[in-house]
C-alpha cells in the first residue's frame, strides 16, 4: 500500500512562513506587505508562480528571477527553523508506516527547502521517496512527479493526500485516489473539489486510508 503526501497545507502549515519571506522581500523594495489570506490565495503552484502573483499584486518592477531569489533566501532561512505541523500529522504518518504503508512525498516546494523542512520536523526518515518542485522538468499538476514517486514506492494500492486544487488535478491525471485535507489552502469549496474522501482530523486518517485501499 502506497500513500503519497503533499507538504504545504497538508502536513505543514507553512503559510505564515511564506508570508514572512514575501513581506521581507517586499520591504527591501519599499513596498507594502501582503496579509496572510492574500498570500494563502497564491499558494499551490510552486514558489516561482507565487512570486509572479506577488509581483502582480504589488507591481514589483524587479526582474522575476531576482525577486524569486530574494524571496527564496528569506524563506530558506525561515523554513529551516520554523513552521508548524498540523496536529496529529506525525502520529498519523508513523501509524501508517506501522500498518505496512510505504510513504512518499510529492510537493511543488523546491527540493532542498523540502528536505530542510522534513529534517527540522524530524520527518526525513519516514518517506521512501521525495519529489520537489524542481526535481524534474515537470511539476504538479502535471502527473509526472507523482507517478515518479509511486514508481519508486513499488506496487500496490495507491492514494495521494493533499489540500488543494493542484493536488486534486494531479491525482486525477495520475489515476490514483485523492484524499483531501480540508484544513489546508484550497480556494474551491470542499463540495466542489473532486476527492474520494476528506478529513480534518489526522487521527482519522489511517483508518480512512485503510478503507480506500481495500
N, C-alpha and C positions, 0 to 999 in steps of 0.2 A: 504494500500500500504506500502510495506516494502523496505527500502533501507539500505543496509549494506555497510560500507566503510572499506577499508584498511587504514592504518595510514601513515607509512613512504613511501614517494614518491607519495602518493595520496592526503592527506590533509596537511602533514608536510614535508618540505624539510629538512630532518634530516641528510643527508649525511655529511655535514661539521662537525656536532657534533660527528657523529660516527667516522669520520676520526681523529678528535682531540683526542678522547678517545683511539683509537687504537694506535696512534702515541705516546701518553704519556706512554702507556704501553710498547711499543717498546723501547722508550728512557730509561725507567727504566732498561731495559735489554741490554742497549748499542747497540741497533740495529737501522738500518736506517729506516726513516719514509717511508710511502706509500703516493703516490699522490692521489688526490681526485677521479680521474677516475678509478684508480685501486680499491679503496675502494667501489665505487659505483658498480663495477662489482661483488663484493662479497655480496651485499645486497639482501635480499629477502627470505632467508630460515631460518631466525632467528639468534640470536646472537651466539649461540654455533657453528653453521655451518660457520658463518662469521669468527669467531675466528680460526676455523680449517683452513680456507683458508688463513688467515693472517699468521698463523704458518707455513704453507707450503711455502708461498711466501717469508718469511724472515727466514726460517729454525730455528724457535723458538724451543729451546730444553726444555723449561719449560713444565711441565705436562699440558695437555689440560685443566683440571679443574682449575688449579692455574692461567693459563693465562686468561681463561674466567673470573674468579673472578676479576683479575687485571683490565681487560677492563671494566667490569661491574661497578666497583667502580667509575672509571673516568666518564663513561657515565651517571650513575645515577646523579652524581653531575652536569654535564654539561647540560644534557637534561632537568633538572627540572627548569632551568632558562634561556634557550636559545631556539634555533630552530626558524624556520620561517614558518608560514602558507603560502600556495600558495595564491596569490592574489585572492580575491573573494570567497575563500572557506567557510569562516564563514557565509557570507551573503547567499551563496547557501544553506548551511545547515539550516539556520533559515527560508529561503523561503520554503524549502521543508517541514519543520515542520508546517509552517503556512498553507500550501496547503493540510495538512492531512496525510503526510507521517510519519511513525514510523521509527526511525533511530536506527541502531545498528553499532557496530564496531567489526571487526574481524582482528586481526593482529598477526604476529609472534613475535612482541616485547613483552618482559616479562610484565606481568600484572601490577605489581607495577610501573614500569617505564612508562607504558602506562597511568596509572591514573595520574602520576605526570605531564606528558606532557599535558594531557587534562586539568588539573587544571591550569597549567601555562598559557594556551591559552584561558582559560575560556570557554572550550567546554564540561566540565564534566556534565553539565545539559542537554545536547542535545541528549544523547544516552540512549535509554531504556535498552540496553543490551551491555556489553563489554566483549569480549573474547580475552585474551592474549595468547602468545605462550606457556606459562606454566600453563594455566588454566585447561587443561586436558591432558591426556596422548598423544593424537594425536595433530599434528599441521599441518597447511597448507603445502602442497597441499592436505592432507587428508581432505575430506569434512566435517568431524565430527564437528569441531569448528564452521564452517559457518552454518551448519544445527542447531546446538545448539542455535546460536543467532537468526536464523529465527524462530525457535520454540518459543523462549522467546518473540518474537515480535508479535506473533499471526498469524492469517490467512490473506490471501490476496496476490495480485501480488508481486513478489519479484525480486530485482536486486542487484547484487554485483558490487561495484565500486572499481577498483584497478588499479595498474600501471604496473604489472609485469607478467612474465610467470607463476610464482607460483599462482598469483591471477586468471589468466585465467584458469588454470587447476583446481583450487579449485571450481570455479563457474561451470565449465563443469561437474565435478564429483558430484556436489550438485544439478545439474539440474536447475540452475537459469541463467537468462540473465546476461551477463557480459558487463560492460561499462568501457572502457579503458581511464584512464588519460594519455594522450600522452606525458606529460612533466615529467614523473617520471623516474624510474630506470630500465626499461626493457632493455634487451640486444638484443632482436629479433626485426627486422624491423616491423613497425606497420602493414604493409600489410600481414605479415606472422604470426601474432599473432591473434588467433581466438578471435573475440569480436563482440558484437551485435551493438555497437556504440562507437565512440571515441570523446573526447573533449580535448581542450587545455585551453579554457576559461570557468572558473567556472560560469560566468554569464549565460552561455547557458545550464547549467546542469539541472535546474528544468524543463524547457520545454522539454529537451531531455528525461529525465526520465518519464515525463508525457506521451510522445508518446509511449515509450516502454511498459508502464504499461497498455495501452489500451487493 
